């Protein structure tokens, strides 16, 4: 019976691999290719255009020998009630310390350059997120120290751009235990 089923399984696997649109390079997000990693950055609190905040959640009790889930949420809120920003693209550059912790080689996260997002009085906020994995072997104190390190954000729109540095004052760090977010922002 096994000899008769393996060709069918092999054909199904080949079909799935060739038709997997989620794996297609055409469906990957393309972040701003012109991100200047050495650009001078405003402190996020000094931006004339937007208010920035960031929350980072780390799951608390993974099974032994597994990875921890890590979720970055960066929120951008329009400062001026009359201003309008068209074709907004957000790209966040993880700091090198966090990049070294990740289980993948991700360096950026944000919005796709093809999205045509408008921030205005009617749509005054934008959130971008990254959900990924880190190795569980990192001691909690070292992990907290790494995640509170500043990182850069570039917001580009039709008629301008700004680079800001989100520092530890804008970062709120949470530990998630058994599916419940802890009440303390620092764990």
Secondary structure, 3 states (H helix, E strand, C coil): CHHHHHHHHHHHHHHHHHHCHHHCHHHCCCCCCCCCCCCCCEEHHHCCCEEEEEEEEEECCCCCCCEEEEEEEEEEEECCCCCCEEEEEEEEECCHHHHHHECCCCCEEECCCCCCEEECCCCCEEEEEEEEEEECCCCHHHHHHHHCCCEEEEEEECCEEEEEEECCCCEEEEEEECCEECCCCCC
